[in-house]
Amino acid sequence: MRGPAVVRRRGFVGGPAGDGSGRDAAAGSPGPAAAEGAPAPPSAEEARALLSEIPVAPPGGMAGYSREEFPHWASDGTQFGWSEPAGSCDVRDDALIRDGEGVRVDDDCSVTGRWLDPYTGATLTDSADVDVDHVVPLANAWRSGASGWGAAEREAYANDPAVLLSADAGANRQKGDKGPEAWRPPDASYHCEYARRWVWIKSGWGMTVNAAEEHALEGMLATCGAP
């Protein structure tokens, strides 16, 4: 069974994998303390075990794909597991509020605050410079099995708190729909957590990985160090 409940539940097998700060105390490479409220990914050891179970297959085609196949920025995030802070207008706002510091929301749903971008390590002070990234991009998910999902499942994926992370808009647009075999966060200290999140999402949502992607993830998980 695929779905957000599976993804979130796996993140807390045996307790949260990290310390709640965006750092993995057992990883050896702490990385940026970004998105403190985001669901913690599994440990490196757990991620390696999950990766070994993910089917390896060539990427599927893009026939029929559009972003509209994944309705996102739902106006009611609670149905997908988000809290709805006062002033929040949609799931994008929910993510900005969750991932930011000193966040304020006005009556027009304008969000202000500070965001530490996990991909570059930069601190962003304008929400217009922040993209709410699908860690496994929608097009990548499509090629990895989501083309066969129903509409409700794709909407659940597109709004899942465990799939979304606030990040620098420029870095996110360089990433596009690439997997880790073609794009990695510029801040190498985040490679460990990025790989753990990627594996966690693909495993929990029943996706596939391609051979080059699997090799890249294994290399990134190797940067996590000994538990």
Secondary structure, DSSP 8 states (H G I E B T S, - for coil): --SHHHHHHHTTTTS-SS-SSS--TTTS-------TTS-----HHHHHHHHHHS-B------TT--GGGS--S-S-GGGGT----TT--SHHHHHHHHH-EEEEE-TT--EEEEEE-TTT--EE--GGGEEEEESS-HHHHHHTTGGGS-HHHHHHHHT-TTTEEEEEHHHHHHHTT--TTT---SSGGGHHHHHHHHHHHHHHTT--B-HHHHHHHHHHHHTT---
